[in-house]
Amino acid sequence: MAADLTIKTQTPTQTQTPPRASSTPHPVGVSNDEFRAAMSRLAAGVVLVTAQEPPLDPDDPTAPGGEDVGMTATAFLSVSLDPPLVMVSLREGSRMDDLLAEQPLWAVSVLTESQRHIAGRFAMKGRISDRLLFEDIPYVRGDITGAPLVGGALATLECRTEQTVTAGDHTLVIGRVLTAELPSADGGPLLYFKGRYRQLG
């Protein structure tokens, strides 16, 4: 049976300073800072999620597609083997979130420990256009999605969105895996742990 929670409210006076949002406990008692610190202890693999904007004229098969978009993600996981499904978590309102709301085809490159610069580049805030970010990165285009697949990645997947779920301030995108390749057998995975990129060993 669910517990009966009573939340007391207090009207701040002019001399009171409201606490920072990041340290304010939620009704269940954990603050944003506490939650973030706990989750930073969970080591995660790092991937680059990519997609191409739909053609300017969808009725013309020869019309060029729009700009390539990329996003570094650590909240990525396998969901199902039959059918093959994966899931990525996107910040609500981010460029990738907006793009995948209209573009069902996307791709994932599992980054190696030597591709830390790619992860950092696509995770920057206030970054330059994605077109320039892709400029000196070796990649091929997926046969099905047209999205960039990073050269030398440990694995690449092409996906089609099957379902989206709104979860708090993020969108969970579940995609059916259409292709899976292993471009590189060399090197270990790039990991993210305690706020830093790391490698095994």
C-alpha positions as CSV (number, residue, x, y, z in Angstrom):
1,M,0.0,0.0,0.0
2,A,1.4,3.4,-0.9
3,A,2.5,5.6,2.0
4,D,0.4,8.7,2.8
5,L,2.8,11.6,2.2
6,T,2.0,15.0,3.6
7,I,3.9,17.9,2.2
8,K,4.2,21.0,4.3
9,T,4.6,24.3,2.5
10,Q,6.0,27.5,3.9
11,T,5.7,31.0,2.4
12,P,9.1,32.6,2.4
13,T,9.6,35.9,4.0
14,Q,11.5,38.7,2.5
15,T,14.6,37.8,4.5
16,Q,14.6,34.1,3.4
17,T,16.6,32.9,0.5
18,P,15.1,30.0,-1.4
19,P,17.5,27.0,-1.7
20,R,19.1,26.2,-5.0
21,A,16.9,24.0,-7.2
22,S,19.7,21.4,-7.5
23,S,19.9,20.9,-3.7
24,T,16.1,21.0,-3.0
25,P,14.8,17.6,-1.9
26,H,12.0,16.1,-3.9
27,P,8.9,14.9,-2.0
28,V,10.4,11.5,-1.6
29,G,13.5,13.0,0.1
30,V,16.4,12.8,-2.4
31,S,17.9,16.0,-3.8
32,N,19.1,16.5,-7.4
33,D,22.7,16.7,-6.2
34,E,22.3,13.4,-4.2
35,F,20.8,11.6,-7.1
36,R,23.4,12.9,-9.6
37,A,26.2,11.9,-7.2
38,A,24.9,8.4,-6.8
39,M,24.3,7.9,-10.5
40,S,27.9,9.1,-11.3
41,R,29.1,6.0,-9.6
42,L,27.5,3.9,-12.3
43,A,30.0,3.3,-15.1
44,A,28.5,3.6,-18.5
45,G,29.6,3.0,-22.1
46,V,29.7,6.0,-24.4
47,V,28.0,6.2,-27.8
48,L,27.5,8.8,-30.5
49,V,23.8,8.9,-31.6
50,T,23.4,10.4,-35.1
51,A,20.6,11.2,-37.5
52,Q,20.1,13.1,-40.7
53,E,17.4,15.7,-41.0
54,P,14.7,14.7,-43.4
55,P,14.9,15.9,-47.0
56,L,13.6,19.4,-47.6
57,D,11.2,18.0,-50.1
58,P,10.0,14.5,-48.9
59,D,8.1,13.9,-52.1
60,D,11.3,14.2,-54.2
61,P,13.5,11.1,-53.7
62,T,16.5,13.0,-55.2
63,A,16.2,15.9,-52.8
64,P,19.2,16.3,-50.5
65,G,18.8,15.6,-46.8
66,G,19.3,18.2,-44.2
67,E,22.1,18.6,-41.8
68,D,23.7,15.7,-39.9
69,V,23.1,15.8,-36.1
70,G,25.1,14.1,-33.4
71,M,24.8,13.7,-29.7
72,T,27.0,11.9,-27.1
73,A,25.0,9.6,-24.9
74,T,25.8,7.4,-21.9
75,A,22.1,6.4,-21.2
76,F,22.0,3.7,-23.9
77,L,21.2,0.1,-23.5
78,S,19.9,-3.1,-25.1
79,V,16.2,-3.8,-24.4
80,S,15.3,-6.9,-26.3
81,L,16.8,-9.7,-28.4
82,D,13.6,-10.8,-30.2
83,P,12.9,-8.4,-31.7
84,P,16.3,-6.6,-31.4
85,L,15.6,-3.4,-29.6
86,V,17.8,-0.7,-28.0
87,M,16.9,2.4,-26.0
88,V,18.5,5.9,-25.7
89,S,17.5,8.6,-23.3
90,L,17.3,12.1,-24.7
91,R,17.0,15.4,-22.8
92,E,13.5,16.8,-23.5
93,G,13.7,19.7,-25.9
94,S,17.3,18.9,-27.1
95,R,18.0,19.1,-30.8
96,M,18.2,15.3,-31.1
97,D,14.9,15.0,-29.2
98,D,13.2,17.4,-31.6
99,L,14.8,15.7,-34.6
100,L,13.8,12.1,-33.7
101,A,10.3,13.3,-33.1
102,E,10.0,13.7,-36.9
103,Q,12.8,11.5,-38.2
104,P,12.3,7.8,-37.2
105,L,15.7,6.6,-38.6
106,W,18.9,7.1,-36.5
107,A,22.2,5.4,-35.8
108,V,24.5,4.6,-32.9
109,S,28.3,4.3,-32.9
110,V,29.9,2.6,-29.8
111,L,33.0,4.6,-29.2
112,T,36.5,3.3,-28.4
113,E,38.8,4.6,-25.7
114,S,40.8,6.4,-28.4
115,Q,37.6,8.3,-29.5
116,R,37.3,10.4,-26.4
117,H,37.7,13.6,-28.5
118,I,34.6,12.7,-30.4
119,A,32.5,12.2,-27.2
120,G,33.7,15.5,-25.8
121,R,33.1,17.4,-29.0
122,F,29.4,16.3,-29.3
123,A,28.8,16.8,-25.6
124,M,29.9,20.5,-25.6
125,K,27.4,23.1,-24.5
126,G,27.0,26.1,-26.8
127,R,28.9,24.2,-29.5
128,I,29.3,25.2,-33.1
129,S,27.1,23.7,-35.9
130,D,27.1,19.9,-36.2
131,R,28.2,20.2,-39.8
132,L,31.6,21.5,-38.6
133,L,31.8,19.0,-35.8
134,F,31.6,16.1,-38.3
135,E,34.1,17.8,-40.7
136,D,37.3,15.9,-39.7
137,I,35.7,12.7,-38.3
138,P,36.0,9.7,-40.6
139,Y,32.6,8.1,-41.1
140,V,30.4,6.3,-43.6
141,R,26.7,6.7,-44.1
142,G,24.3,4.0,-43.1
143,D,22.7,2.2,-46.0
144,I,19.3,2.4,-44.4
145,T,19.3,5.5,-42.2
146,G,21.8,7.8,-44.1
147,A,23.1,8.7,-40.7
148,P,26.9,9.0,-40.0
149,L,28.5,5.8,-38.6
150,V,31.9,6.7,-37.0
151,G,34.9,4.9,-38.6
152,G,36.8,2.7,-36.1
153,A,33.9,2.4,-33.7
154,L,33.6,-0.8,-31.7
155,A,30.1,-1.3,-33.1
156,T,27.6,0.6,-35.2
157,L,23.8,0.1,-35.3
158,E,21.1,1.5,-37.5
159,C,17.7,1.9,-35.9
160,R,14.1,2.8,-36.5
161,T,12.0,4.3,-33.7
162,E,9.4,1.8,-32.4
163,Q,8.2,3.7,-29.4
164,T,8.9,6.9,-27.3
165,V,8.1,7.3,-23.7
166,T,8.2,10.6,-21.8
167,A,10.0,10.1,-18.5
168,G,10.4,13.2,-16.4
169,D,12.6,15.7,-18.2
170,H,13.8,13.1,-20.7
171,T,12.4,11.2,-23.7
172,L,13.1,7.4,-23.9
173,V,13.4,6.4,-27.5
174,I,13.2,2.7,-28.2
175,G,14.5,1.7,-31.6
176,R,14.4,-1.6,-33.6
177,V,17.9,-2.5,-34.8
178,L,18.0,-2.7,-38.6
179,T,21.7,-3.3,-39.0
180,A,24.6,-4.2,-36.7
181,E,28.3,-4.0,-37.7
182,L,31.7,-4.4,-36.0
183,P,34.0,-1.9,-37.7
184,S,36.9,-2.3,-35.3
185,A,38.2,-5.2,-33.2
186,D,40.9,-3.0,-31.7
187,G,40.9,-1.1,-28.4
188,G,38.7,-1.1,-25.4
189,P,35.4,0.8,-24.8
190,L,35.2,4.4,-23.8
191,L,33.6,4.6,-20.4
192,Y,32.0,7.5,-18.3
193,F,32.5,7.3,-14.5
194,K,32.3,10.0,-11.8
195,G,32.0,12.8,-14.3
196,R,35.0,11.8,-16.5
197,Y,35.7,9.7,-19.6
198,R,37.8,6.7,-18.7
199,Q,39.1,3.4,-20.1
200,L,39.3,-0.2,-18.8
201,G,42.3,-1.1,-16.7
